[in-house]
C-alpha cells in the first residue's frame, strides 16, 4: 500500500469516526493534534462527560499499545487542559 492509499484510508476512517461522534473520535482527534503540536478548540456539541469518556478511551489505548503511551498521554493532557480547562495539567 503506498502513502496516498494509506492517507486516503486514514482520512476515510477519521471521517467515519467524526460522523459517528463519540469518545473514540474525540480521543483520536486530541491525540493527533497533540502529537502534531497543533492548537485546537474544543469540538462543539460535546459535553464534559464526552471528553472524560475520551480520556478513558485513551487510557485503554495506552494499555493496548504501551509503546505509544507518551503520545496518548499528550492527547489526554490536551483534553484536560484545553477542553476541560484544568490548569493543573502539564503536557
C-alpha positions in Angstrom: 0.0 0.0 0.0 1.5 3.3 -1.0 1.4 6.6 1.0 -1.6 8.0 -0.9 -3.6 4.9 -0.3 -2.8 4.9 3.4 -3.6 8.6 3.6 -7.0 8.1 1.9 -7.8 5.1 4.2 -6.8 7.1 7.2 -8.9 10.2 6.2 -11.9 7.9 5.4 -11.7 6.3 8.8 -11.4 9.7 10.5 -14.5 10.9 8.6 -16.4 7.8 9.7 -15.3 8.4 13.3 -16.3 12.1 13.0 -19.8 11.2 11.6 -20.3 8.6 14.4 -19.0 11.1 17.0 -18.3 10.0 20.5 -15.3 9.3 22.7 -13.2 7.4 20.1 -13.3 10.4 17.7 -12.5 12.8 20.4 -9.6 10.7 21.7 -8.1 10.3 18.2 -8.6 14.0 17.4 -7.0 15.2 20.6 -4.1 12.7 20.3 -3.3 13.7 16.7 -3.5 17.4 17.4 -1.3 17.0 20.5 1.3 14.9 18.6 1.4 17.5 15.8 1.5 20.3 18.4 -1.4 22.0 16.6 -3.8 24.2 18.6 -7.4 23.0 18.6 -10.5 24.4 20.1 -12.9 22.1 21.9 -15.2 20.4 19.3 -18.7 21.8 19.6 -21.7 19.7 20.6 -19.9 17.6 23.2 -20.3 17.5 26.9 -17.8 17.3 29.7 -18.7 13.6 30.1 -17.9 13.1 26.4 -14.4 14.5 27.0 -14.0 12.4 30.1 -15.0 9.3 28.1 -12.4 10.2 25.5 -9.7 10.2 28.2 -11.0 6.7 29.2 -10.6 5.6 25.6 -7.0 7.0 25.6 -6.2 5.1 28.8 -7.4 1.9 27.1 -5.2 2.6 24.1 -2.2 3.1 26.4 -2.7 -0.4 27.8 -3.2 -1.9 24.3 -0.2 0.0 22.8 2.3 0.8 25.6 4.9 1.9 23.0 2.7 4.8 22.2 1.8 5.7 25.8 3.6 9.0 25.7 1.7 10.2 22.6 -1.6 9.1 24.1 -0.7 11.0 27.3 -0.3 14.2 25.3 -3.8 13.7 23.9 -5.3 13.2 27.4 -3.4 16.3 28.6 -4.8 18.3 25.7 -8.3 17.3 26.6 -7.9 18.1 30.3 -6.1 21.4 29.7 -7.9 22.8 26.7 -11.3 21.1 26.6 -12.0 20.6 30.3 -10.0 23.7 31.3 -7.9 22.2 34.1 -5.0 24.4 34.8 -3.1 21.9 36.9 -2.2 19.6 33.9 1.2 19.5 32.3 1.9 18.3 28.8 
